[in-house]
Amino acid sequence: GDTTGLMPGMFAACVIPIGQKEVLAIPASAVLKIGQLEYLHIRSDEGKVVRIMIKTVPLAGTADMLEVISGAKPGMKYLEVAP
């Protein structure tokens, strides 16, 4: 192949997607962090704002989104900016 511009000792970092999965993702601005604990403010069926504990990890390929790995479910209505 074309090796124009390549020199001995050069290296590259790359991401190789190996598949896709559906995840629950939320903006980082919606998460309230207190110490190591993470909270999400949701709207209950009664219309009240309730704080729930969640666990997140950074969402690959984004700078400002988090993947929720526990504590929240798809379809929950949440505040987009933590109070």
mmCIF file of the N, C-alpha and C atoms, coordinates in Angstrom:
data_MODEL
# 
_entry.id   MODEL 
# 
loop_
_atom_site.group_PDB 
_atom_site.id 
_atom_site.type_symbol 
_atom_site.label_atom_id 
_atom_site.label_alt_id 
_atom_site.label_comp_id 
_atom_site.label_asym_id 
_atom_site.label_entity_id 
_atom_site.label_seq_id 
_atom_site.pdbx_PDB_ins_code 
_atom_site.Cartn_x 
_atom_site.Cartn_y 
_atom_site.Cartn_z 
_atom_site.occupancy 
_atom_site.B_iso_or_equiv 
_atom_site.pdbx_formal_charge 
_atom_site.auth_seq_id 
_atom_site.auth_comp_id 
_atom_site.auth_asym_id 
_atom_site.auth_atom_id 
_atom_site.pdbx_PDB_model_num 
ATOM 1   N N  . GLY A 1 1  ? 0.815   -1.186 0.000  1.00 0.00 ? 1  GLY A N  1 
ATOM 2   C CA . GLY A 1 1  ? 0.000   0.000  0.000  1.00 0.00 ? 1  GLY A CA 1 
ATOM 3   C C  . GLY A 1 1  ? 0.858   1.248  0.000  1.00 0.00 ? 1  GLY A C  1 
ATOM 4   N N  . ASP A 1 2  ? 0.198   2.366  0.065  1.00 0.00 ? 2  ASP A N  1 
ATOM 5   C CA . ASP A 1 2  ? 0.859   3.673  0.070  1.00 0.00 ? 2  ASP A CA 1 
ATOM 6   C C  . ASP A 1 2  ? 1.509   3.919  1.423  1.00 0.00 ? 2  ASP A C  1 
ATOM 7   N N  . THR A 1 3  ? 2.812   4.128  1.429  1.00 0.00 ? 3  THR A N  1 
ATOM 8   C CA . THR A 1 3  ? 3.547   4.392  2.674  1.00 0.00 ? 3  THR A CA 1 
ATOM 9   C C  . THR A 1 3  ? 4.094   5.814  2.704  1.00 0.00 ? 3  THR A C  1 
ATOM 10  N N  . THR A 1 4  ? 3.563   6.700  1.872  1.00 0.00 ? 4  THR A N  1 
ATOM 11  C CA . THR A 1 4  ? 4.008   8.089  1.830  1.00 0.00 ? 4  THR A CA 1 
ATOM 12  C C  . THR A 1 4  ? 3.882   8.718  3.209  1.00 0.00 ? 4  THR A C  1 
ATOM 13  N N  . GLY A 1 5  ? 4.947   9.351  3.675  1.00 0.00 ? 5  GLY A N  1 
ATOM 14  C CA . GLY A 1 5  ? 4.910   10.037 4.962  1.00 0.00 ? 5  GLY A CA 1 
ATOM 15  C C  . GLY A 1 5  ? 5.211   9.154  6.153  1.00 0.00 ? 5  GLY A C  1 
ATOM 16  N N  . LEU A 1 6  ? 5.349   7.861  5.953  1.00 0.00 ? 6  LEU A N  1 
ATOM 17  C CA . LEU A 1 6  ? 5.651   6.963  7.070  1.00 0.00 ? 6  LEU A CA 1 
ATOM 18  C C  . LEU A 1 6  ? 7.154   6.850  7.245  1.00 0.00 ? 6  LEU A C  1 
ATOM 19  N N  . MET A 1 7  ? 7.565   6.844  8.503  1.00 0.00 ? 7  MET A N  1 
ATOM 20  C CA . MET A 1 7  ? 8.985   6.744  8.828  1.00 0.00 ? 7  MET A CA 1 
ATOM 21  C C  . MET A 1 7  ? 9.166   5.614  9.834  1.00 0.00 ? 7  MET A C  1 
ATOM 22  N N  . PRO A 1 8  ? 10.345  4.975  9.845  1.00 0.00 ? 8  PRO A N  1 
ATOM 23  C CA . PRO A 1 8  ? 10.599  3.941  10.847 1.00 0.00 ? 8  PRO A CA 1 
ATOM 24  C C  . PRO A 1 8  ? 10.436  4.515  12.262 1.00 0.00 ? 8  PRO A C  1 
ATOM 25  N N  . GLY A 1 9  ? 9.832   3.752  13.142 1.00 0.00 ? 9  GLY A N  1 
ATOM 26  C CA . GLY A 1 9  ? 9.636   4.177  14.524 1.00 0.00 ? 9  GLY A CA 1 
ATOM 27  C C  . GLY A 1 9  ? 8.337   4.920  14.767 1.00 0.00 ? 9  GLY A C  1 
ATOM 28  N N  . MET A 1 10 ? 7.591   5.261  13.731 1.00 0.00 ? 10 MET A N  1 
ATOM 29  C CA . MET A 1 10 ? 6.303   5.938  13.919 1.00 0.00 ? 10 MET A CA 1 
ATOM 30  C C  . MET A 1 10 ? 5.276   4.936  14.429 1.00 0.00 ? 10 MET A C  1 
ATOM 31  N N  . PHE A 1 11 ? 4.282   5.450  15.139 1.00 0.00 ? 11 PHE A N  1 
ATOM 32  C CA . PHE A 1 11 ? 3.203   4.586  15.610 1.00 0.00 ? 11 PHE A CA 1 
ATOM 33  C C  . PHE A 1 11 ? 1.891   5.341  15.536 1.00 0.00 ? 11 PHE A C  1 
ATOM 34  N N  . ALA A 1 12 ? 0.806   4.630  15.684 1.00 0.00 ? 12 ALA A N  1 
ATOM 35  C CA . ALA A 1 12 ? -0.528  5.236  15.636 1.00 0.00 ? 12 ALA A CA 1 
ATOM 36  C C  . ALA A 1 12 ? -1.408  4.592  16.693 1.00 0.00 ? 12 ALA A C  1 
ATOM 37  N N  . ALA A 1 13 ? -2.293  5.382  17.231 1.00 0.00 ? 13 ALA A N  1 
ATOM 38  C CA . ALA A 1 13 ? -3.326  4.866  18.132 1.00 0.00 ? 13 ALA A CA 1 
ATOM 39  C C  . ALA A 1 13 ? -4.631  4.890  17.352 1.00 0.00 ? 13 ALA A C  1 
ATOM 40  N N  . CYS A 1 14 ? -5.374  3.813  17.426 1.00 0.00 ? 14 CYS A N  1 
ATOM 41  C CA . CYS A 1 14 ? -6.625  3.768  16.676 1.00 0.00 ? 14 CYS A CA 1 
ATOM 42  C C  . CYS A 1 14 ? -7.676  2.984  17.445 1.00 0.00 ? 14 CYS A C  1 
ATOM 43  N N  . VAL A 1 15 ? -8.915  3.224  17.082 1.00 0.00 ? 15 VAL A N  1 
ATOM 44  C CA . VAL A 1 15 ? -10.043 2.504  17.659 1.00 0.00 ? 15 VAL A CA 1 
ATOM 45  C C  . VAL A 1 15 ? -10.651 1.670  16.550 1.00 0.00 ? 15 VAL A C  1 
ATOM 46  N N  . ILE A 1 16 ? -10.824 0.394  16.819 1.00 0.00 ? 16 ILE A N  1 
ATOM 47  C CA . ILE A 1 16 ? -11.407 -0.502 15.832 1.00 0.00 ? 16 ILE A CA 1 
ATOM 48  C C  . ILE A 1 16 ? -12.735 -1.000 16.380 1.00 0.00 ? 16 ILE A C  1 
ATOM 49  N N  . PRO A 1 17 ? -13.857 -0.516 15.829 1.00 0.00 ? 17 PRO A N  1 
ATOM 50  C CA . PRO A 1 17 ? -15.152 -0.987 16.324 1.00 0.00 ? 17 PRO A CA 1 
ATOM 51  C C  . PRO A 1 17 ? -15.333 -2.470 16.009 1.00 0.00 ? 17 PRO A C  1 
ATOM 52  N N  . ILE A 1 18 ? -15.759 -3.222 17.002 1.00 0.00 ? 18 ILE A N  1 
ATOM 53  C CA . ILE A 1 18 ? -15.939 -4.666 16.806 1.00 0.00 ? 18 ILE A CA 1 
ATOM 54  C C  . ILE A 1 18 ? -17.402 -5.077 16.929 1.00 0.00 ? 18 ILE A C  1 
ATOM 55  N N  . GLY A 1 19 ? -18.268 -4.123 17.111 1.00 0.00 ? 19 GLY A N  1 
ATOM 56  C CA . GLY A 1 19 ? -19.683 -4.428 17.218 1.00 0.00 ? 19 GLY A CA 1 
ATOM 57  C C  . GLY A 1 19 ? -20.415 -3.272 17.858 1.00 0.00 ? 19 GLY A C  1 
ATOM 58  N N  . GLN A 1 20 ? -21.705 -3.400 17.943 1.00 0.00 ? 20 GLN A N  1 
ATOM 59  C CA . GLN A 1 20 ? -22.521 -2.366 18.555 1.00 0.00 ? 20 GLN A CA 1 
ATOM 60  C C  . GLN A 1 20 ? -23.442 -2.990 19.581 1.00 0.00 ? 20 GLN A C  1 
ATOM 61  N N  . LYS A 1 21 ? -23.766 -2.201 20.615 1.00 0.00 ? 21 LYS A N  1 
ATOM 62  C CA . LYS A 1 21 ? -24.757 -2.642 21.578 1.00 0.00 ? 21 LYS A CA 1 
ATOM 63  C C  . LYS A 1 21 ? -25.588 -1.439 21.966 1.00 0.00 ? 21 LYS A C  1 
ATOM 64  N N  . GLU A 1 22 ? -26.824 -1.680 22.356 1.00 0.00 ? 22 GLU A N  1 
ATOM 65  C CA . GLU A 1 22 ? -27.676 -0.594 22.815 1.00 0.00 ? 22 GLU A CA 1 
ATOM 66  C C  . GLU A 1 22 ? -27.358 -0.311 24.269 1.00 0.00 ? 22 GLU A C  1 
ATOM 67  N N  . VAL A 1 23 ? -27.218 0.975  24.591 1.00 0.00 ? 23 VAL A N  1 
ATOM 68  C CA . VAL A 1 23 ? -26.915 1.381  25.956 1.00 0.00 ? 23 VAL A CA 1 
ATOM 69  C C  . VAL A 1 23 ? -27.838 2.527  26.347 1.00 0.00 ? 23 VAL A C  1 
ATOM 70  N N  . LEU A 1 24 ? -27.980 2.724  27.647 1.00 0.00 ? 24 LEU A N  1 
ATOM 71  C CA . LEU A 1 24 ? -28.699 3.877  28.168 1.00 0.00 ? 24 LEU A CA 1 
ATOM 72  C C  . LEU A 1 24 ? -27.670 4.976  28.373 1.00 0.00 ? 24 LEU A C  1 
ATOM 73  N N  . ALA A 1 25 ? -27.775 6.050  27.603 1.00 0.00 ? 25 ALA A N  1 
ATOM 74  C CA . ALA A 1 25 ? -26.802 7.137  27.670 1.00 0.00 ? 25 ALA A CA 1 
ATOM 75  C C  . ALA A 1 25 ? -27.495 8.423  28.095 1.00 0.00 ? 25 ALA A C  1 
ATOM 76  N N  . ILE A 1 26 ? -26.804 9.197  28.943 1.00 0.00 ? 26 ILE A N  1 
ATOM 77  C CA . ILE A 1 26 ? -27.319 10.477 29.413 1.00 0.00 ? 26 ILE A CA 1 
ATOM 78  C C  . ILE A 1 26 ? -26.194 11.510 29.352 1.00 0.00 ? 26 ILE A C  1 
ATOM 79  N N  . PRO A 1 27 ? -26.548 12.794 29.257 1.00 0.00 ? 27 PRO A N  1 
ATOM 80  C CA . PRO A 1 27 ? -25.495 13.809 29.285 1.00 0.00 ? 27 PRO A CA 1 
ATOM 81  C C  . PRO A 1 27 ? -24.834 13.868 30.658 1.00 0.00 ? 27 PRO A C  1 
ATOM 82  N N  . ALA A 1 28 ? -23.539 14.107 30.676 1.00 0.00 ? 28 ALA A N  1 
ATOM 83  C CA . ALA A 1 28 ? -22.812 14.198 31.946 1.00 0.00 ? 28 ALA A CA 1 
ATOM 84  C C  . ALA A 1 28 ? -23.373 15.309 32.825 1.00 0.00 ? 28 ALA A C  1 
ATOM 85  N N  . SER A 1 29 ? -23.940 16.342 32.215 1.00 0.00 ? 29 SER A N  1 
ATOM 86  C CA . SER A 1 29 ? -24.497 17.462 32.979 1.00 0.00 ? 29 SER A CA 1 
ATOM 87  C C  . SER A 1 29 ? -25.702 17.056 33.818 1.00 0.00 ? 29 SER A C  1 
ATOM 88  N N  . ALA A 1 30 ? -26.319 15.912 33.514 1.00 0.00 ? 30 ALA A N  1 
ATOM 89  C CA . ALA A 1 30 ? -27.486 15.452 34.265 1.00 0.00 ? 30 ALA A CA 1 
ATOM 90  C C  . ALA A 1 30 ? -27.101 14.718 35.543 1.00 0.00 ? 30 ALA A C  1 
ATOM 91  N N  . VAL A 1 31 ? -25.824 14.395 35.703 1.00 0.00 ? 31 VAL A N  1 
ATOM 92  C CA . VAL A 1 31 ? -25.374 13.597 36.845 1.00 0.00 ? 31 VAL A CA 1 
ATOM 93  C C  . VAL A 1 31 ? -24.836 14.510 37.942 1.00 0.00 ? 31 VAL A C  1 
ATOM 94  N N  . LEU A 1 32 ? -25.342 14.299 39.151 1.00 0.00 ? 32 LEU A N  1 
ATOM 95  C CA . LEU A 1 32 ? -24.840 15.001 40.332 1.00 0.00 ? 32 LEU A CA 1 
ATOM 96  C C  . LEU A 1 32 ? -23.858 14.068 41.017 1.00 0.00 ? 32 LEU A C  1 
ATOM 97  N N  . LYS A 1 33 ? -22.613 14.515 41.160 1.00 0.00 ? 33 LYS A N  1 
ATOM 98  C CA . LYS A 1 33 ? -21.597 13.698 41.827 1.00 0.00 ? 33 LYS A CA 1 
ATOM 99  C C  . LYS A 1 33 ? -21.336 14.274 43.204 1.00 0.00 ? 33 LYS A C  1 
ATOM 100 N N  . ILE A 1 34 ? -21.422 13.417 44.209 1.00 0.00 ? 34 ILE A N  1 
ATOM 101 C CA . ILE A 1 34 ? -21.086 13.774 45.581 1.00 0.00 ? 34 ILE A CA 1 
ATOM 102 C C  . ILE A 1 34 ? -20.062 12.748 46.034 1.00 0.00 ? 34 ILE A C  1 
ATOM 103 N N  . GLY A 1 35 ? -18.800 13.165 46.106 1.00 0.00 ? 35 GLY A N  1 
ATOM 104 C CA . GLY A 1 35 ? -17.734 12.205 46.381 1.00 0.00 ? 35 GLY A CA 1 
ATOM 105 C C  . GLY A 1 35 ? -17.660 11.224 45.230 1.00 0.00 ? 35 GLY A C  1 
ATOM 106 N N  . GLN A 1 36 ? -17.729 9.939  45.552 1.00 0.00 ? 36 GLN A N  1 
ATOM 107 C CA . GLN A 1 36 ? -17.698 8.906  44.514 1.00 0.00 ? 36 GLN A CA 1 
ATOM 108 C C  . GLN A 1 36 ? -19.095 8.455  44.103 1.00 0.00 ? 36 GLN A C  1 
ATOM 109 N N  . LEU A 1 37 ? -20.128 9.034  44.715 1.00 0.00 ? 37 LEU A N  1 
ATOM 110 C CA . LEU A 1 37 ? -21.504 8.646  44.410 1.00 0.00 ? 37 LEU A CA 1 
ATOM 111 C C  . LEU A 1 37 ? -22.058 9.496  43.277 1.00 0.00 ? 37 LEU A C  1 
ATOM 112 N N  . GLU A 1 38 ? -22.910 8.872  42.458 1.00 0.00 ? 38 GLU A N  1 
ATOM 113 C CA . GLU A 1 38 ? -23.531 9.561  41.330 1.00 0.00 ? 38 GLU A CA 1 
ATOM 114 C C  . GLU A 1 38 ? -25.042 9.468  41.465 1.00 0.00 ? 38 GLU A C  1 
ATOM 115 N N  . TYR A 1 39 ? -25.707 10.595 41.199 1.00 0.00 ? 39 TYR A N  1 
ATOM 116 C CA . TYR A 1 39 ? -27.161 10.651 41.319 1.00 0.00 ? 39 TYR A CA 1 
ATOM 117 C C  . TYR A 1 39 ? -27.765 11.229 40.051 1.00 0.00 ? 39 TYR A C  1 
ATOM 118 N N  . LEU A 1 40 ? -28.992 10.800 39.782 1.00 0.00 ? 40 LEU A N  1 
ATOM 119 C CA . LEU A 1 40 ? -29.779 11.318 38.674 1.00 0.00 ? 40 LEU A CA 1 
ATOM 120 C C  . LEU A 1 40 ? -31.105 11.773 39.253 1.00 0.00 ? 40 LEU A C  1 
ATOM 121 N N  . HIS A 1 41 ? -31.559 12.953 38.864 1.00 0.00 ? 41 HIS A N  1 
ATOM 122 C CA . HIS A 1 41 ? -32.853 13.453 39.320 1.00 0.00 ? 41 HIS A CA 1 
ATOM 123 C C  . HIS A 1 41 ? -33.894 13.089 38.269 1.00 0.00 ? 41 HIS A C  1 
ATOM 124 N N  . ILE A 1 42 ? -34.884 12.306 38.685 1.00 0.00 ? 42 ILE A N  1 
ATOM 125 C CA . ILE A 1 42 ? -35.933 11.858 37.772 1.00 0.00 ? 42 ILE A CA 1 
ATOM 126 C C  . ILE A 1 42 ? -37.273 12.420 38.224 1.00 0.00 ? 42 ILE A C  1 
ATOM 127 N N  . ARG A 1 43 ? -38.236 12.407 37.306 1.00 0.00 ? 43 ARG A N  1 
ATOM 128 C CA . ARG A 1 43 ? -39.592 12.815 37.630 1.00 0.00 ? 43 ARG A CA 1 
ATOM 129 C C  . ARG A 1 43 ? -40.404 11.550 37.878 1.00 0.00 ? 43 ARG A C  1 
ATOM 130 N N  . SER A 1 44 ? -40.998 11.464 39.080 1.00 0.00 ? 44 SER A N  1 
ATOM 131 C CA . SER A 1 44 ? -41.783 10.284 39.446 1.00 0.00 ? 44 SER A CA 1 
ATOM 132 C C  . SER A 1 44 ? -43.125 10.305 38.717 1.00 0.00 ? 44 SER A C  1 
ATOM 133 N N  . ASP A 1 45 ? -43.863 9.203  38.820 1.00 0.00 ? 45 ASP A N  1 
ATOM 134 C CA . ASP A 1 45 ? -45.191 9.118  38.212 1.00 0.00 ? 45 ASP A CA 1 
ATOM 135 C C  . ASP A 1 45 ? -46.126 10.180 38.774 1.00 0.00 ? 45 ASP A C  1 
ATOM 136 N N  . GLU A 1 46 ? -45.867 10.616 40.011 1.00 0.00 ? 46 GLU A N  1 
ATOM 137 C CA . GLU A 1 46 ? -46.694 11.642 40.651 1.00 0.00 ? 46 GLU A CA 1 
ATOM 138 C C  . GLU A 1 46 ? -46.247 13.050 40.265 1.00 0.00 ? 46 GLU A C  1 
ATOM 139 N N  . GLY A 1 47 ? -45.191 13.163 39.478 1.00 0.00 ? 47 GLY A N  1 
ATOM 140 C CA . GLY A 1 47 ? -44.708 14.461 39.037 1.00 0.00 ? 47 GLY A CA 1 
ATOM 141 C C  . GLY A 1 47 ? -43.667 15.090 39.943 1.00 0.00 ? 47 GLY A C  1 
ATOM 142 N N  . LYS A 1 48 ? -43.249 14.386 40.980 1.00 0.00 ? 48 LYS A N  1 
ATOM 143 C CA . LYS A 1 48 ? -42.238 14.914 41.896 1.00 0.00 ? 48 LYS A CA 1 
ATOM 144 C C  . LYS A 1 48 ? -40.840 14.590 41.373 1.00 0.00 ? 48 LYS A C  1 
ATOM 145 N N  . VAL A 1 49 ? -39.883 15.457 41.705 1.00 0.00 ? 49 VAL A N  1 
ATOM 146 C CA . VAL A 1 49 ? -38.487 15.201 41.349 1.00 0.00 ? 49 VAL A CA 1 
ATOM 147 C C  . VAL A 1 49 ? -37.859 14.375 42.464 1.00 0.00 ? 49 VAL A C  1 
ATOM 148 N N  . VAL A 1 50 ? -37.283 13.237 42.085 1.00 0.00 ? 50 VAL A N  1 
ATOM 149 C CA . VAL A 1 50 ? -36.704 12.290 43.034 1.00 0.00 ? 50 VAL A CA 1 
ATOM 150 C C  . VAL A 1 50 ? -35.252 12.039 42.642 1.00 0.00 ? 50 VAL A C  1 
ATOM 151 N N  . ARG A 1 51 ? -34.368 11.952 43.626 1.00 0.00 ? 51 ARG A N  1 
ATOM 152 C CA . ARG A 1 51 ? -32.952 11.660 43.378 1.00 0.00 ? 51 ARG A CA 1 
ATOM 153 C C  . ARG A 1 51 ? -32.738 10.156 43.507 1.00 0.00 ? 51 ARG A C  1 
ATOM 154 N N  . ILE A 1 52 ? -32.150 9.541  42.461 1.00 0.00 ? 52 ILE A N  1 
ATOM 155 C CA . ILE A 1 52 ? -31.817 8.117  42.526 1.00 0.00 ? 52 ILE A CA 1 
ATOM 156 C C  . ILE A 1 52 ? -30.311 7.953  42.338 1.00 0.00 ? 52 ILE A C  1 
ATOM 157 N N  . MET A 1 53 ? -29.763 6.911  42.933 1.00 0.00 ? 53 MET A N  1 
ATOM 158 C CA . MET A 1 53 ? -28.337 6.621  42.786 1.00 0.00 ? 53 MET A CA 1 
ATOM 159 C C  . MET A 1 53 ? -28.135 5.809  41.513 1.00 0.00 ? 53 MET A C  1 
ATOM 160 N N  . ILE A 1 54 ? -27.122 6.183  40.753 1.00 0.00 ? 54 ILE A N  1 
ATOM 161 C CA . ILE A 1 54 ? -26.796 5.468  39.521 1.00 0.00 ? 54 ILE A CA 1 
ATOM 162 C C  . ILE A 1 54 ? -25.298 5.192  39.487 1.00 0.00 ? 54 ILE A C  1 
ATOM 163 N N  . LYS A 1 55 ? -24.899 4.345  38.552 1.00 0.00 ? 55 LYS A N  1 
ATOM 164 C CA . LYS A 1 55 ? -23.482 4.119  38.262 1.00 0.00 ? 55 LYS A CA 1 
ATOM 165 C C  . LYS A 1 55 ? -23.306 4.326  36.771 1.00 0.00 ? 55 LYS A C  1 
ATOM 166 N N  . THR A 1 56 ? -22.231 5.041  36.412 1.00 0.00 ? 56 THR A N  1 
ATOM 167 C CA . THR A 1 56 ? -21.982 5.336  35.005 1.00 0.00 ? 56 THR A CA 1 
ATOM 168 C C  . THR A 1 56 ? -20.535 5.044  34.630 1.00 0.00 ? 56 THR A C  1 
ATOM 169 N N  . VAL A 1 57 ? -20.325 4.950  33.334 1.00 0.00 ? 57 VAL A N  1 
ATOM 170 C CA . VAL A 1 57 ? -18.983 4.891  32.753 1.00 0.00 ? 57 VAL A CA 1 
ATOM 171 C C  . VAL A 1 57 ? -18.991 5.835  31.556 1.00 0.00 ? 57 VAL A C  1 
ATOM 172 N N  . PRO A 1 58 ? -17.828 6.367  31.179 1.00 0.00 ? 58 PRO A N  1 
ATOM 173 C CA . PRO A 1 58 ? -17.792 7.233  29.992 1.00 0.00 ? 58 PRO A CA 1 
ATOM 174 C C  . PRO A 1 58 ? -18.288 6.472  28.763 1.00 0.00 ? 58 PRO A C  1 
ATOM 175 N N  . LEU A 1 59 ? -19.060 7.155  27.932 1.00 0.00 ? 59 LEU A N  1 
ATOM 176 C CA . LEU A 1 59 ? -19.560 6.539  26.706 1.00 0.00 ? 59 LEU A CA 1 
ATOM 177 C C  . LEU A 1 59 ? -18.489 6.680  25.634 1.00 0.00 ? 59 LEU A C  1 
ATOM 178 N N  . ALA A 1 60 ? -18.042 5.562  25.115 1.00 0.00 ? 60 ALA A N  1 
ATOM 179 C CA . ALA A 1 60 ? -16.962 5.554  24.121 1.00 0.00 ? 60 ALA A CA 1 
ATOM 180 C C  . ALA A 1 60 ? -17.314 6.439  22.931 1.00 0.00 ? 60 ALA A C  1 
ATOM 181 N N  . GLY A 1 61 ? -16.349 7.233  22.517 1.00 0.00 ? 61 GLY A N  1 
ATOM 182 C CA . GLY A 1 61 ? -16.524 8.060  21.335 1.00 0.00 ? 61 GLY A CA 1 
ATOM 183 C C  . GLY A 1 61 ? -17.195 9.394  21.585 1.00 0.00 ? 61 GLY A C  1 
ATOM 184 N N  . THR A 1 62 ? -17.496 9.711  22.848 1.00 0.00 ? 62 THR A N  1 
ATOM 185 C CA . THR A 1 62 ? -18.115 10.998 23.163 1.00 0.00 ? 62 THR A CA 1 
ATOM 186 C C  . THR A 1 62 ? -17.332 11.684 24.272 1.00 0.00 ? 62 THR A C  1 
ATOM 187 N N  . ALA A 1 63 ? -17.483 12.998 24.347 1.00 0.00 ? 63 ALA A N  1 
ATOM 188 C CA . ALA A 1 63 ? -16.788 13.750 25.390 1.00 0.00 ? 63 ALA A CA 1 
ATOM 189 C C  . ALA A 1 63 ? -17.707 14.112 26.545 1.00 0.00 ? 63 ALA A C  1 
ATOM 190 N N  . ASP A 1 64 ? -19.021 14.138 26.292 1.00 0.00 ? 64 ASP A N  1 
ATOM 191 C CA . ASP A 1 64 ? -19.928 14.654 27.312 1.00 0.00 ? 64 ASP A CA 1 
ATOM 192 C C  . ASP A 1 64 ? -21.126 13.749 27.595 1.00 0.00 ? 64 ASP A C  1 
ATOM 193 N N  . MET A 1 65 ? -21.023 12.480 27.229 1.00 0.00 ? 65 MET A N  1 
ATOM 194 C CA . MET A 1 65 ? -22.111 11.535 27.486 1.00 0.00 ? 65 MET A CA 1 
ATOM 195 C C  . MET A 1 65 ? -21.599 10.400 28.365 1.00 0.00 ? 65 MET A C  1 
ATOM 196 N N  . LEU A 1 66 ? -22.503 9.865  29.187 1.00 0.00 ? 66 LEU A N  1 
ATOM 197 C CA . LEU A 1 66 ? -22.179 8.753  30.074 1.00 0.00 ? 66 LEU A CA 1 
ATOM 198 C C  . LEU A 1 66 ? -23.115 7.591  29.793 1.00 0.00 ? 66 LEU A C  1 
ATOM 199 N N  . GLU A 1 67 ? -22.597 6.385  29.924 1.00 0.00 ? 67 GLU A N  1 
ATOM 200 C CA . GLU A 1 67 ? -23.419 5.177  29.838 1.00 0.00 ? 67 GLU A CA 1 
ATOM 201 C C  . GLU A 1 67 ? -23.841 4.807  31.253 1.00 0.00 ? 67 GLU A C  1 
ATOM 202 N N  . VAL A 1 68 ? -25.151 4.651  31.455 1.00 0.00 ? 68 VAL A N  1 
ATOM 203 C CA . VAL A 1 68 ? -25.663 4.251  32.764 1.00 0.00 ? 68 VAL A CA 1 
ATOM 204 C C  . VAL A 1 68 ? -25.597 2.731  32.835 1.00 0.00 ? 68 VAL A C  1 
ATOM 205 N N  . ILE A 1 69 ? -24.833 2.210  33.816 1.00 0.00 ? 69 ILE A N  1 
ATOM 206 C CA . ILE A 1 69 ? -24.700 0.758  33.932 1.00 0.00 ? 69 ILE A CA 1 
ATOM 207 C C  . ILE A 1 69 ? -25.576 0.188  35.038 1.00 0.00 ? 69 ILE A C  1 
ATOM 208 N N  . SER A 1 70 ? -26.099 1.046  35.929 1.00 0.00 ? 70 SER A N  1 
ATOM 209 C CA . SER A 1 70 ? -27.074 0.574  36.918 1.00 0.00 ? 70 SER A CA 1 
ATOM 210 C C  . SER A 1 70 ? -27.802 1.759  37.526 1.00 0.00 ? 70 SER A C  1 
ATOM 211 N N  . GLY A 1 71 ? -29.020 1.492  37.995 1.00 0.00 ? 71 GLY A N  1 
ATOM 212 C CA . GLY A 1 71 ? -29.787 2.478  38.738 1.00 0.00 ? 71 GLY A CA 1 
ATOM 213 C C  . GLY A 1 71 ? -30.893 3.165  37.975 1.00 0.00 ? 71 GLY A C  1 
ATOM 214 N N  . ALA A 1 72 ? -30.791 3.281  36.665 1.00 0.00 ? 72 ALA A N  1 
ATOM 215 C CA . ALA A 1 72 ? -31.827 3.938  35.862 1.00 0.00 ? 72 ALA A CA 1 
ATOM 216 C C  . ALA A 1 72 ? -32.271 2.989  34.759 1.00 0.00 ? 72 ALA A C  1 
ATOM 217 N N  . LYS A 1 73 ? -33.478 3.246  34.256 1.00 0.00 ? 73 LYS A N  1 
ATOM 218 C CA . LYS A 1 73 ? -34.039 2.400  33.208 1.00 0.00 ? 73 LYS A CA 1 
ATOM 219 C C  . LYS A 1 73 ? -34.448 3.261  32.021 1.00 0.00 ? 73 LYS A C  1 
ATOM 220 N N  . PRO A 1 74 ? -34.463 2.677  30.828 1.00 0.00 ? 74 PRO A N  1 
ATOM 221 C CA . PRO A 1 74 ? -34.926 3.426  29.658 1.00 0.00 ? 74 PRO A CA 1 
ATOM 222 C C  . PRO A 1 74 ? -36.351 3.931  29.882 1.00 0.00 ? 74 PRO A C  1 
ATOM 223 N N  . GLY A 1 75 ? -36.615 5.125  29.408 1.00 0.00 ? 75 GLY A N  1 
ATOM 224 C CA . GLY A 1 75 ? -37.951 5.701  29.525 1.00 0.00 ? 75 GLY A CA 1 
ATOM 225 C C  . GLY A 1 75 ? -38.140 6.605  30.728 1.00 0.00 ? 75 GLY A C  1 
ATOM 226 N N  . MET A 1 76 ? -37.206 6.561  31.687 1.00 0.00 ? 76 MET A N  1 
ATOM 227 C CA . MET A 1 76 ? -37.313 7.456  32.847 1.00 0.00 ? 76 MET A CA 1 
ATOM 228 C C  . MET A 1 76 ? -37.126 8.894  32.376 1.00 0.00 ? 76 MET A C  1 
ATOM 229 N N  . LYS A 1 77 ? -37.946 9.785  32.928 1.00 0.00 ? 77 LYS A N  1 
ATOM 230 C CA . LYS A 1 77 ? -37.799 11.201 32.624 1.00 0.00 ? 77 LYS A CA 1 
ATOM 231 C C  . LYS A 1 77 ? -36.850 11.801 33.648 1.00 0.00 ? 77 LYS A C  1 
ATOM 232 N N  . TYR A 1 78 ? -35.802 12.455 33.193 1.00 0.00 ? 78 TYR A N  1 
ATOM 233 C CA . TYR A 1 78 ? -34.794 12.992 34.105 1.00 0.00 ? 78 TYR A CA 1 
ATOM 234 C C  . TYR A 1 78 ? -34.521 14.459 33.795 1.00 0.00 ? 78 TYR A C  1 
ATOM 235 N N  . LEU A 1 79 ? -33.960 15.158 34.779 1.00 0.00 ? 79 LEU A N  1 
ATOM 236 C CA . LEU A 1 79 ? -33.549 16.548 34.575 1.00 0.00 ? 79 LEU A CA 1 
ATOM 237 C C  . LEU A 1 79 ? -32.244 16.541 33.793 1.00 0.00 ? 79 LEU A C  1 
ATOM 238 N N  . GLU A 1 80 ? -32.181 17.319 32.724 1.00 0.00 ? 80 GLU A N  1 
ATOM 239 C CA . GLU A 1 80 ? -30.985 17.313 31.884 1.00 0.00 ? 80 GLU A CA 1 
ATOM 240 C C  . GLU A 1 80 ? -29.796 18.008 32.527 1.00 0.00 ? 80 GLU A C  1 
ATOM 241 N N  . VAL A 1 81 ? -30.054 18.853 33.515 1.00 0.00 ? 81 VAL A N  1 
ATOM 242 C CA . VAL A 1 81 ? -28.978 19.514 34.247 1.00 0.00 ? 81 VAL A CA 1 
ATOM 243 C C  . VAL A 1 81 ? -29.216 19.270 35.726 1.00 0.00 ? 81 VAL A C  1 
ATOM 244 N N  . ALA A 1 82 ? -28.231 18.690 36.402 1.00 0.00 ? 82 ALA A N  1 
ATOM 245 C CA . ALA A 1 82 ? -28.378 18.389 37.830 1.00 0.00 ? 82 ALA A CA 1 
ATOM 246 C C  . ALA A 1 82 ? -28.509 19.693 38.613 1.00 0.00 ? 82 ALA A C  1 
ATOM 247 N N  . PRO A 1 83 ? -29.430 19.728 39.587 1.00 0.00 ? 83 PRO A N  1 
ATOM 248 C CA . PRO A 1 83 ? -29.597 20.949 40.395 1.00 0.00 ? 83 PRO A CA 1 
ATOM 249 C C  . PRO A 1 83 ? -28.413 21.197 41.310 1.00 0.00 ? 83 PRO A C  1 
# 
